[in-house]
Amino acid sequence: MVNNNKQLSYENAVVSILLRNPTAITSVEINPSWFEAWRHVISAAKAIAAAGTEVDALSIHEHLNRPGLLQQLVDLQQNQTGAVQNLQKYLAGLREIHQSKKVRQILTSTLANLDAGQDLSAALSDLMQATVNEISQDSRTYNYTIKQAMGAFLDHLDNAYDTRESGGLGLKTGIRKVDAELGGMHPGDLVIVGARPAVGKTAFGLSVLLNLAKSGKKVGFISTEMPSNQIMARIVAAETGISGHKIRDANLKDTDWPLMTTATKKVAGLNFRINDNPNVTIADIALQAKAWMVDGGVDLIVIDYLTRVKPTRSTGSQVQDVAEVVTGCKNIARQLNIPVMVLAQLNRNVTNRKDPRPNMADLRDSGVIEQEADQILLLYRNDDDLSPAEIIIDKNRHGGCATLLVQYLPETMQWTNLPDQHP
């Protein structure tokens, strides 16, 4: 009852503000579904504004042609208080009430399904998906006046200026040459990391995630190829310096166990989420990303790897399926306002060239990948593990391209700085 009274008060205030300030309807995000008593009026006002006509009580009355509506709107315009400066506050209140009611409906439906004999795990899965979708939708504003956009830009510039000494706003990979060239990974960016099999794509993704998690960031790893036990073995190898093969086979010395104990306690305290579903779709990943964002937040997601992620519905065309997945990954980055890193396979024929170093045209089904990616990093190692590895920045929407010499440690499967690199 409290919510209903508050809802009607907010609705009355919003409608009266729009009647007194008709241009305000084009400067705010307003969804008719948030309204109950005045939903038809809000829909009419948006349609009138879209047609280029002035929104007022008479134009709404003529659009809807409902008996008594004109007098109701005139009374509301004259007698209802509400300042235009509070319009966003009232709309936010209506959205929250709307979402609360939807969640209650979802819970009621779930209980009814359980009573009807639905499997518990299926009911919980449906409940999580429906709730996360409802809570996460409409959570961001995509419509700005130039004044609002400039204000947001200046706030961003202030934040960037304040963080210069700590390395700037972008998330750091932990590999200094890469971070200097890219300026970090920024919200909304899609970062594609490509390499031939066994060069170290997964190792690169885990190295970046571990570096960020140790710096206090919240990270998530979508692993389609490797189960969580193998992921943890790699992370522990990186933390202890013990060979990954020895950890995998439990071929450990007495002196290794104290290192293992210290490392596992340290890693267990990191904000590092893992989803190792081998049959994941891009819709599943979007849902998981939103769930992580709702449950404490997430700063970076790494997806391993591109062509193992399935489209929501396969078209039968590999190119179109990959295009859906890549576009979905970019949408996740934009909607959640975080960088998303996707690991990708290169075509095998790259090894047949005189110079086997890859370029972005070697990415499988590369057209949409090249188009959607903000940065494309290509990993290269020759057969000599003592030689420096290379990270080739082949696309950088925010800066230049370069080939960077770094170090790959095969025993612990880490990508890191060369020994002679200094901050």
C-alpha positions in Angstrom: 0.0 0.0 0.0 2.9 2.3 0.8 4.4 1.7 -2.6 1.1 2.3 -4.3 0.7 5.7 -2.6 4.2 6.6 -3.4 3.9 5.5 -7.0 0.7 7.6 -7.5 2.5 10.6 -5.9 5.5 10.2 -8.2 3.3 9.7 -11.3 1.2 12.8 -10.5 4.4 14.9 -10.0 6.0 13.6 -13.3 2.9 14.3 -15.4 2.4 17.8 -13.9 6.0 18.7 -14.5 5.8 17.5 -18.2 2.6 19.5 -18.7 4.3 22.7 -17.3 7.7 21.9 -19.0 6.8 20.1 -22.2 10.4 20.0 -23.6 11.5 18.0 -20.5 10.1 14.8 -22.0 12.9 14.8 -24.6 15.7 15.3 -22.1 15.1 12.3 -19.8 14.8 8.5 -20.0 11.2 7.8 -19.4 9.6 4.4 -19.8 5.7 4.1 -19.9 6.0 0.7 -18.2 7.0 2.4 -15.0 3.6 4.0 -14.8 0.2 2.6 -13.9 -2.4 5.4 -13.5 -0.9 7.6 -16.2 0.8 5.0 -18.5 -1.4 5.9 -21.4 -0.7 9.6 -20.9 3.1 9.1 -20.9 2.9 7.0 -24.1 0.8 9.6 -25.8 3.1 12.4 -24.7 6.1 10.6 -26.1 4.3 9.9 -29.4 3.3 13.6 -29.7 6.8 14.8 -29.0 8.2 12.4 -31.5 5.8 13.8 -34.1 7.2 17.3 -33.5 4.0 18.6 -31.8 4.0 20.5 -28.5 3.0 18.4 -25.6 0.1 19.9 -23.5 -3.1 18.9 -22.0 -5.2 19.5 -25.1 -2.8 17.6 -27.5 -2.8 14.6 -25.2 -6.6 14.7 -24.9 -7.0 14.9 -28.7 -4.4 12.0 -29.1 -6.3 9.7 -26.7 -9.8 11.0 -27.1 -10.9 9.8 -23.6 -13.9 11.4 -21.9 -13.0 13.5 -18.9 -9.2 13.3 -19.5 -8.8 16.9 -20.4 -10.2 18.2 -17.1 -8.1 15.7 -15.2 -4.9 16.9 -16.9 -5.8 20.6 -16.4 -6.5 19.9 -12.7 -3.2 18.1 -12.4 -1.2 20.8 -14.1 -2.7 23.5 -11.9 -2.9 21.8 -8.5 0.0 19.3 -8.4 3.3 20.5 -7.0 6.6 19.2 -8.4 9.8 21.0 -9.4 11.4 20.1 -12.8 14.7 19.9 -11.0 13.3 16.8 -9.2 12.1 15.0 -12.3 15.0 12.6 -12.4 14.4 11.7 -8.8 10.7 10.9 -9.3 11.5 8.8 -12.4 14.2 6.9 -10.5 11.6 6.2 -7.7 9.1 4.9 -10.3 11.7 2.7 -11.9 12.6 1.2 -8.5 9.0 0.6 -7.6 8.4 -1.0 -11.0 11.4 -3.3 -10.6 10.4 -4.3 -7.1 6.9 -5.3 -8.2 8.4 -7.3 -11.1 10.7 -9.2 -8.7 7.8 -10.0 -6.5 5.9 -11.3 -9.5 8.9 -13.5 -10.4 9.1 -14.9 -6.9 5.3 -15.6 -6.9 5.6 -17.4 -10.2 8.6 -19.4 -9.0 6.6 -20.6 -5.9 3.7 -21.5 -8.2 6.0 -23.5 -10.5 7.5 -25.4 -7.5 4.0 -26.2 -6.2 3.2 -27.5 -9.7 6.1 -29.9 -9.5 8.9 -28.0 -11.3 12.4 -29.3 -10.5 14.1 -27.2 -7.8 17.3 -26.6 -9.8 15.4 -25.6 -12.9 13.2 -23.2 -10.8 16.2 -21.6 -9.2 17.9 -21.2 -12.6 14.8 -19.5 -14.0 14.5 -17.3 -10.9 18.1 -16.1 -11.1 17.8 -15.4 -14.9 14.5 -13.5 -14.6 15.6 -11.5 -11.5 19.0 -10.5 -12.9 17.4 -9.5 -16.2 14.8 -7.3 -14.5 17.3 -5.7 -12.1 19.9 -5.0 -14.7 17.7 -3.6 -17.4 17.4 0.2 -17.7 20.2 0.6 -15.2 22.1 3.0 -17.4 21.3 6.2 -19.2 22.1 6.3 -22.9 20.4 9.6 -23.8 22.2 12.9 -23.1 21.9 16.5 -23.9 25.2 18.1 -25.0 25.4 19.8 -21.6 24.9 16.5 -19.8 27.5 14.8 -22.0 30.0 17.6 -21.5 29.5 17.4 -17.7 30.1 13.6 -17.7 33.2 14.1 -19.9 34.6 16.8 -17.5 34.0 14.5 -14.5 35.8 11.7 -16.4 38.7 14.1 -17.2 38.9 15.1 -13.5 39.1 11.5 -12.5 41.8 10.7 -15.1 43.8 13.8 -13.9 43.6 12.7 -10.3 44.8 9.2 -11.1 47.8 10.1 -13.3 50.4 9.2 -10.7 48.8 5.8 -10.0 48.8 5.0 -13.7 45.5 6.5 -15.0 42.0 5.2 -15.2 42.6 2.2 -17.4 42.9 -1.3 -16.0 46.5 -2.5 -16.2 47.6 -5.9 -17.5 50.7 -5.8 -15.3 53.0 -5.9 -18.4 54.5 -2.5 -18.4 55.2 -2.1 -22.1 51.6 -3.1 -22.9 50.1 -0.8 -20.3 52.3 2.1 -21.6 51.2 1.6 -25.2 47.5 1.0 -24.5 47.1 3.3 -21.5 45.3 0.4 -19.9 42.0 -1.2 -20.7 39.0 1.2 -20.5 35.3 0.7 -19.7 33.4 -0.3 -22.8 36.5 -1.7 -24.6 36.5 -5.1 -26.3 40.0 -6.4 -26.3 40.8 -9.4 -28.6 43.9 -11.5 -27.8 44.8 -13.9 -30.6 47.4 -16.6 -30.9 48.0 -20.0 -32.4 47.3 -23.1 -30.2 49.8 -23.7 -27.4 51.3 -20.2 -27.6 49.7 -19.1 -24.4 46.4 -17.4 -24.8 44.9 -18.8 -21.6 48.1 -18.1 -19.8 48.0 -14.4 -20.9 44.3 -14.0 -19.8 45.1 -15.6 -16.4 48.2 -13.5 -16.0 46.2 -10.3 -16.5 43.3 -11.4 -14.2 45.7 -12.4 -11.5 47.6 -9.1 -11.6 44.4 -7.2 -11.4 42.9 -9.3 -8.7 46.1 -8.9 -6.6 45.8 -5.1 -7.0 42.3 -5.2 -5.5 40.1 -5.4 -8.7 37.1 -7.7 -9.1 37.6 -10.0 -12.1 35.7 -12.8 -13.8 36.9 -15.7 -16.0 34.6 -17.5 -18.4 36.5 -20.7 -19.2 35.0 -22.9 -21.9 38.0 -25.2 -22.3 39.6 -25.6 -19.0 37.9 -26.8 -15.7 38.4 -24.9 -12.5 40.9 -27.4 -11.1 43.3 -26.7 -13.9 42.8 -23.0 -13.7 43.6 -23.1 -10.0 46.7 -25.2 -10.7 48.0 -22.5 -13.1 47.3 -19.7 -10.6 49.0 -21.5 -7.8 52.0 -22.2 -10.1 52.3 -18.5 -10.9 52.1 -17.6 -7.2 54.6 -20.2 -5.9 57.0 -20.4 -8.9 56.6 -24.2 -8.8 56.3 -25.8 -12.2 52.7 -26.3 -13.3 53.5 -29.9 -14.3 54.7 -30.7 -10.7 51.5 -29.2 -9.2 49.3 -31.0 -11.7 50.9 -34.4 -10.8 51.3 -33.5 -7.1 55.0 -34.2 -7.6 56.0 -31.8 -4.7 59.0 -31.7 -2.4 58.6 -31.1 1.4 59.9 -27.6 0.8 57.1 -26.9 -1.7 54.3 -27.4 0.8 54.8 -24.2 2.8 54.9 -22.2 -0.5 51.6 -24.0 -1.5 50.0 -23.2 1.8 50.9 -19.5 1.7 49.9 -19.2 -2.0 46.5 -20.9 -1.6 45.5 -18.7 1.3 46.5 -15.6 -0.6 44.7 -16.6 -3.7 41.5 -17.6 -1.8 41.2 -14.0 -0.6 41.1 -12.5 -4.1 37.9 -11.3 -5.7 38.2 -13.7 -8.7 35.1 -15.4 -10.1 35.2 -18.4 -12.4 32.5 -20.0 -14.7 33.8 -23.1 -16.4 30.7 -24.2 -18.3 32.0 -25.9 -21.5 28.6 -25.4 -23.4 28.1 -21.7 -22.7 26.2 -19.4 -25.1 26.7 -15.7 -25.5 23.3 -15.2 -23.7 24.7 -17.3 -20.8 27.8 -15.1 -20.6 25.7 -11.9 -20.6 23.6 -13.3 -17.8 26.6 -14.4 -15.8 28.3 -11.0 -16.3 25.1 -9.2 -15.1 24.9 -11.5 -12.1 28.5 -10.8 -11.1 27.8 -7.1 -11.5 24.7 -7.3 -9.2 26.6 -9.5 -6.7 29.4 -7.1 -5.7 30.5 -5.8 -9.1 33.1 -6.9 -11.7 35.9 -4.8 -13.2 37.1 -7.1 -16.1 35.9 -10.2 -17.7 38.1 -12.6 -19.7 36.4 -15.1 -22.1 38.4 -18.2 -23.1 37.8 -18.6 -25.9 35.8 -17.0 -28.8 34.9 -19.9 -31.2 33.9 -22.2 -28.3 31.2 -19.7 -27.2 27.9 -20.6 -28.9 25.4 -18.2 -30.4 22.0 -18.0 -28.9 20.6 -19.7 -32.0 23.0 -21.1 -34.6 22.4 -19.9 -38.1 24.5 -22.8 -39.6 27.0 -20.3 -40.7 30.3 -20.1 -38.7 30.9 -16.5 -39.8 27.4 -15.3 -38.7 27.6 -17.3 -35.5 31.0 -15.8 -34.6 29.6 -12.3 -35.5 26.8 -12.7 -33.0 29.2 -13.8 -30.3 31.6 -10.9 -30.9 28.8 -8.3 -31.1 27.4 -9.8 -27.9 30.8 -9.4 -26.1 31.0 -5.8 -27.2 27.5 -5.2 -26.0 28.4 -6.6 -22.6 31.4 -4.3 -22.4 29.2 -1.3 -23.3 26.2 -2.2 -21.1 28.2 -3.0 -18.0 30.7 -0.2 -18.7 33.7 -2.5 -18.2 36.5 -3.9 -20.5 35.9 -7.4 -21.8 38.9 -9.4 -23.1 38.2 -12.3 -25.5 40.8 -14.9 -26.3 40.7 -16.1 -29.9 42.4 -18.7 -32.2 44.4 -17.8 -35.2 44.3 -19.7 -38.5 46.9 -22.5 -38.6 48.3 -21.5 -42.0 50.1 -18.6 -40.3 53.0 -21.0 -39.7 53.4 -21.6 -43.5 54.5 -18.0 -44.2 58.1 -16.9 -44.4 57.5 -14.6 -41.5 55.2 -16.6 -39.1 54.3 -13.5 -37.0 50.5 -13.1 -37.0 48.4 -10.2 -38.1 44.7 -9.6 -37.3 43.7 -11.0 -40.7 44.8 -14.4 -39.3 41.9 -14.3 -36.8 39.4 -17.0 -37.7 36.3 -15.4 -39.2 38.0 -12.1 -38.7 35.7 -9.5 -40.4 33.4 -8.7 -37.5 36.2 -9.2 -35.0 38.3 -6.5 -36.7 35.3 -4.2 -36.8 34.1 -4.6 -33.2 37.4 -4.8 -31.4 38.9 -1.7 -29.8 42.3 -3.4 -29.3 43.7 -6.5 -31.0 46.7 -8.1 -29.4 48.5 -11.0 -31.1 50.8 -13.3 -29.1 54.0 -14.7 -30.7 56.7 -17.0 -29.4 59.3 -18.9 -31.4 60.5 -22.4 -30.5 63.3 -21.0 -28.4 61.9 -20.4 -24.9 65.0 -18.3 -24.0 64.1 -15.7 -26.7 61.7 -12.8 -25.7 58.1 -13.4 -26.6 56.2 -10.7 -28.6 52.9 -9.0 -28.1 51.9 -7.4 -31.4 49.3 -4.6 -30.9 47.7 -4.7 -34.4 44.7 -2.5 -33.7 44.4 0.2 -31.1 41.4 2.5 -31.4 42.8 4.8 -28.7 46.4 5.0 -29.9 49.2 3.5 -32.0 50.3 0.0 -32.9 53.6 -1.6 -31.9 55.4 -4.9 -31.4 56.5 -5.3 -27.8 59.1 -7.7 -26.4 58.1 -9.3 -23.2 58.8 -12.5 -21.3 56.9 -15.8 -21.2 57.7 -18.3 -18.4 56.8 -21.8 -19.6 57.3 -23.5 -16.3 54.7 -21.4 -14.5 52.8 -20.3 -17.7 53.1 -16.5 -17.1 53.3 -13.5 -19.4 55.4 -10.9 -17.6 58.0 -8.2 -18.0 61.5 -8.9 -19.3 64.1 -8.9 -16.4 65.7 -5.7 -17.6 62.4 -3.7 -17.7 62.0 -1.2 -14.9 59.0 0.9 -13.9 
